[in-house]
Amino acid sequence: MSDAAPPEGGGAGLRVSVVVPTWRRPALLERCLRALCRQDLDPRRYEVVVADDGPDADTLAAVRRVLHDCGGRRILRYIPVPDTQGPAAARNVGWRAARGEIIAFTDDDTIPEPSWLRQGLAAIGPDQVAAAGRVRVPLRARPTDYERDAAGLERAEFVTANCFVRREALRELGGFDERFTAAWREDSDLQFRLIERYGEHCIARTALATVEHPVRPAGFAVSLRQVRKSMFDALLYKKHPRLYRSRIAPPIWRYYAIVAALLAVVTLELAGLRTAAAAALLVWLVLTLRFCLLRLRGNERSARHVAEMLLTSVLLPPLSLYWRSLGALRWRVVFL
């Protein structure tokens, strides 16, 4: 099943294809697609390909609404991706079906600025194979820990919420590694493979090609669900140990210290060393409280959010190490 509308004047002059993977977020997708319809680039120069991971009727309906409202002035294609393969696989389906010599990637929850495509195309020089634009994450004066963590996108070097890659480079590299089945580290893996194949300066950077990335609402203790993604750090490290250490290497030493103190409490208690166990418990309490206070610094101080930080600060360190260890076992790599 697919929907398409030819651009004015046919496909002649098509330069860039925008690939948008999506999974059952029709309202957000529709907002993104309407922003893509407002690009100030000549409509004959671009197309938009929606790769629907685990296709559903509501998503198709959203695409059709935007297509109707755009008056058929631009190509807008809907491509179903059966079996819910993950965003990396959906992007591969999208760019392989696209026709542009440049593939622009963004997410279904972004709002590209009108000049996004034009500025992104202008940023790629003749000796470069990709470009990374700017992601703006609007925050409240006192955000939650989850919201502040999401704003880390603004500091990321290369993210699929806003990047441009030559189609030929994607073909040479085989696209995204589909073992990254969650929306985590698949963009860093592509970035590192581009650098290893084409050199350190193969990716242009521009603050002029901007997308806004509003923070989506999240439930209580969302960080406990998100931490599962850390298992993919092991795969990224196995593939690119040098670049991982120099570009990412999250500072999780605090987690190891907290878990070590907790294990010491249990071990010493079982050995009957009550005084030593009490000392280890005090160390664990101090480290955990300090972790909680760091997460609250400059953030929301509502009773609900403070309670969330207390609970998750206790559970995050062991959960994070569990998922990282599971990733190390799964991909057979020594990874701390």
VENCORHU-V621318 format. One record per residue. BURIAL is + if it has 24 or more other C-alpha atoms within 12 Angstrom, else -. Layout:
BEGIN
burial:BURIAL
burial:BURIAL
END
This chain:
BEGIN
burial:-
burial:-
burial:+
burial:+
burial:+
burial:+
burial:+
burial:-
burial:-
burial:-
burial:+
burial:-
burial:-
burial:+
burial:+
burial:+
burial:+
burial:+
burial:+
burial:+
burial:+
burial:+
burial:+
burial:+
burial:+
burial:+
burial:+
burial:+
burial:+
burial:+
burial:+
burial:+
burial:+
burial:+
burial:+
burial:+
burial:+
burial:+
burial:+
burial:-
burial:+
burial:+
burial:+
burial:+
burial:+
burial:+
burial:+
burial:+
burial:+
burial:+
burial:+
burial:+
burial:+
burial:+
burial:+
burial:+
burial:-
burial:-
burial:+
burial:+
burial:-
burial:+
burial:+
burial:+
burial:-
burial:+
burial:+
burial:-
burial:-
burial:+
burial:-
burial:+
burial:+
burial:+
burial:+
burial:+
burial:+
burial:+
burial:+
burial:+
burial:+
burial:-
burial:-
burial:-
burial:+
burial:+
burial:+
burial:+
burial:+
burial:+
burial:+
burial:+
burial:+
burial:+
burial:+
burial:+
burial:+
burial:+
burial:+
burial:+
burial:+
burial:+
burial:+
burial:+
burial:+
burial:+
burial:+
burial:+
burial:+
burial:+
burial:+
burial:+
burial:+
burial:+
burial:+
burial:+
burial:+
burial:+
burial:+
burial:+
burial:+
burial:+
burial:+
burial:+
burial:-
burial:-
burial:-
burial:+
burial:+
burial:+
burial:+
burial:+
burial:+
burial:+
burial:+
burial:+
burial:+
burial:-
burial:+
burial:-
burial:-
burial:-
burial:+
burial:+
burial:+
burial:+
burial:+
burial:+
burial:-
burial:+
burial:+
burial:-
burial:+
burial:+
burial:-
burial:+
burial:+
burial:+
burial:+
burial:+
burial:+
burial:+
burial:+
burial:+
burial:+
burial:+
burial:+
burial:-
burial:+
burial:+
burial:-
burial:-
burial:+
burial:-
burial:+
burial:+
burial:+
burial:+
burial:+
burial:+
burial:+
burial:+
burial:+
burial:+
burial:+
burial:+
burial:+
burial:+
burial:+
burial:+
burial:+
burial:+
burial:+
burial:+
burial:+
burial:-
burial:-
burial:-
burial:-
burial:-
burial:-
burial:+
burial:+
burial:+
burial:+
burial:+
burial:+
burial:+
burial:+
burial:+
burial:+
burial:+
burial:+
burial:+
burial:+
burial:-
burial:-
burial:-
burial:-
burial:-
burial:+
burial:+
burial:+
burial:+
burial:-
burial:+
burial:+
burial:+
burial:+
burial:+
burial:+
burial:+
burial:+
burial:+
burial:+
burial:+
burial:+
burial:+
burial:+
burial:+
burial:-
burial:-
burial:-
burial:+
burial:-
burial:-
burial:-
burial:+
burial:-
burial:-
burial:-
burial:-
burial:-
burial:+
burial:+
burial:+
burial:+
burial:+
burial:+
burial:+
burial:+
burial:+
burial:-
burial:+
burial:+
burial:-
burial:-
burial:-
burial:-
burial:-
burial:-
burial:-
burial:-
burial:-
burial:-
burial:-
burial:-
burial:-
burial:-
burial:+
burial:+
burial:-
burial:-
burial:+
burial:-
burial:-
burial:+
burial:+
burial:-
burial:-
burial:+
burial:+
burial:-
burial:-
burial:+
burial:+
burial:-
burial:-
burial:+
burial:+
burial:-
burial:-
burial:-
burial:-
burial:+
burial:+
burial:-
burial:+
burial:+
burial:+
burial:-
burial:+
burial:+
burial:+
burial:+
burial:+
burial:+
burial:+
burial:+
burial:+
burial:+
burial:+
burial:+
burial:+
burial:+
burial:+
burial:+
burial:+
burial:-
burial:-
burial:-
burial:-
burial:-
burial:-
burial:+
burial:+
END
